[in-house]
Each structure stands twice: as C-alpha cells, then as structure tokens.
Amino acid sequence: MSAKNTKTSKTVRFENLSDLPPAPPLSTRFKSQTDQEIARQAEADSDVGLVPVDFWDKAEIVEPDLTEQITLRLPRRVLRHFKATGKGYQTRISAVLSSYVDAEIKKKVS
C-alpha cells in the first residue's frame, strides 16, 4: 500500500482487493429503514438512472497494471522524439515498451 498526502486530499492505493480494510458497520438508523423509506430516498436521488440497471451484471473487476519508478538511460534522439510529442511522453514511451513485451510474449506462445 502506498499513500500520497496533499493539502486537499489523500490518495490510498492497495495492491489488490483483499488488502482493503473492512467497511464500517451500518448504523442502527440505516438498518431500521423500511423498504418504502428506501424507495422514497432513491426517487429523490438526482443520480438515479445514470447507471444502467444491468451494469453490475456485466461489470468485471480489472486491477490496474502496477508501475514502478526507475532510472532509464535512453539515446538522446529517442528522448527528443518522445518529448517533442508533448505532455505525456513518458506514458507513450511506456506504451511502446509494453507493446514490444506483448508482441514478444505472443511470439513465444505461438
């Protein structure tokens, strides 16, 4: 787990879902709500309808591809080329390397 603190927010990342801490228990007030109260609150919610009804039936959990910070020496012409493409050049370098690795893995499987 890593945490990044800023003045306005705190970002916490977990390696996988099993590392998440347990959710706090539901309050007595929440647990005592009737179906009618829940339905009334749902109707008053402005976000209702934004998520399709069957969204969670089709949803898949996709864990992010974790990255690692390193120091890497590149030929100047390569670095110049990617920097000339503007902001996000490091992400593009990573995409090119990832594509190469995927192609190599695909060759070995074939």
N, C-alpha and C positions, 0 to 999 in steps of 0.2 A: 504494500500500500504506500502511496506517496501523497503528500498534501502540499498544496501551493496556497499560501496565505497572501491576500491583498487587503487593502483597506476596506473594500466594498463587499468582497465575497470570499468564500473559502471553497476550493475545489478538492474533493477527495476522490481518489480513484482506487479501485480494487482489482486485483489480478483476475478474479473470477467471481461468479455469483455466490459461491459458498462462503466467501470471505465477508459478505455483507453482515453487519450486526443485526440481531433480531429487531423487528419493528416494535415500537412501544405498544403496550396493551390498549385495547379500545376502552374509552371512558364508559362509565355506567350510563350516562345520559345518551350516548350514541347507541349503546346496546339496547336501550329501552325504547327506541323509536319504533313506531308502528309502520306497517307497510304503507299506509295512507300518508303518513308524515314524510316518509322517504320519497314517495311518488310526487308529493306536492313540492318538495325541495328540488327534485330532479326537473320538474316542469319549469320552475323558476330559474334554473341554471342557464345562463346565456351560452354556455359551451355545449349544451346538449345538441346532438345531431352533427357535430363536427367530425366525429369518428364513426365510420360505417359500423353497423350492427355486427357484422361478421368479421370485423378487423382482427380480434384476438383469436378467432378460429384459424386464420391463415398466417398469423404472425409467427416469426421464427426468432429465437434469440441468437444474435450474432455478436460474438465477442470481438472487440477491436484487435487489430494486429498491433501488438505492443512494439514500441520503438525503443531504441537505445541510443543515447548520445555518444558519439565517438569523435576522434580527430582523424581526418582523412586527407591525405595529400593527393591532389589532382593536377594533371597537366594544366598550365595556365590557359591554353586555348580552350580546354573543356570548360573550365570555370568561367572564362569570359563569355563563352557561348551561352551558358545557362543564366548567368547574371544579366545578360542582355535581354533575356525574355521577361525580366521584371520580377516583381514581388512573387514569392512562392517558388523561386528557382530551386531551393533545397528540396522541396517536395517533389518537383519534377525530376531532379536527379534520383531521388529515392524511387520514383515510379519507373524510371528507366532500368535501374538496378533490379527492382522487383520483377519487371517483365523478363529480364535476362534469366533470373533464377527460375521463374515459372517455365520458360522455354527449355532450360536445361533439365528440369525435373520431368517435363513432358517427354523429352528425348529418351531419358533413362527408362521411363515406364513403357514406351512404345517398343 
